[in-house]
C-alpha cells in the first residue's frame, strides 16, 4: 500500500510538471532516436562539466565553497544536540513520512521517477520536459558518484553504531561507516531543486522543497545520518544542479526562465542553542 502511495506521488509530480510546460510540440526535423542519443550525450557531458568546474573557479566560487565548509562544520558542532532532540520526538512523527523518506531516496525509485519524466518529454516531443529529464538524470548521476566516493573515503560512523559523531574509519568498507554524506538526502533534494526551477510561484517552490528535505531529515530520525551529513548533501545537490543547468543552457533552446536567472542562496540561521539552514529563492 505504501509503495503504491509513493508511486502515485511520483506520477502526480510528472503530470504537474508536464502541465506546467503545456507539452509544446517539438517542430524540429529530428526523430525520437536522434533526440534520445543527443540527450544521453548531454547527460554524460553534463556530469563531466560538473567535475571539471573547480578548474575554472573564481574568487566568488571559492567563497561559496568556504561557506559550505563553514556551515557543515558549524552543524557538525551541534550534531549530538540535533540528533538527541530529533530522536526524542521520533514517536510523534507519522510512519508514512519516515517510510517515504526511505523509499523516495532509494536509487531504484529515484531513477524510476527521473526516467519517467524524461521519457514523457521524449515521446511527447517536448524539449523543455526532455531537458528537465536530462537535468534530473545527469544531476543524480553526478551527485550520486560524488557521495558514494566520499562516503567510502571519509568512513564516518553512522549514529546508530553508538560510536559518536567523531568516529571515522576511512575506507572502512562496512555500511556502518558510510554516513557522510547522505545518499537519500542527495537524490531527493536534487530532484526537488530541479523540479522547483520549473515554477515561479514561491509557494509552489516552498512546497516542493519541503517534500525534498523530508527524506534527509527522516534519515536523522532513523539514526542513519548526522545533521551535518544531510546539510552537506543538500548543498552538494544545489551546486551540482546549478552547474549542469548552466551547461544545458548551451544545448537546448528551451529555458526555464526567459528572463535573468533567479538568484538563490544557502545560509545558516541561529536561535539560541538551535542551528538551521535557510534556502532563499
Secondary structure, 3 states (H helix, E strand, C coil): CHHHHHHHHHHHHHHHHHHHHCCCCCCCCCCHHHHHHHHHHHHHHHHHHHHHHHHHCCHHHHHHHHHHHHHHHHHHHCHHHHHHHHHHCHHHCCHHHHHHHHHHHCHHHHHHHHHHHHHHHHHCCCHHHHHHHHHHHHHHHHHHHHHHHHHHHHCECCHHHCCCCCCECCCCCCHHHCCCCCHHHHHHHHHHHHHHCCCCCHHHHHHHHHHHHHHHHHHHHCCCCCHHHHHHHHHHHHHHHHHHHHHHHCCCCCCCCCCCCCCCEEEEEEECCEEEEEEEC
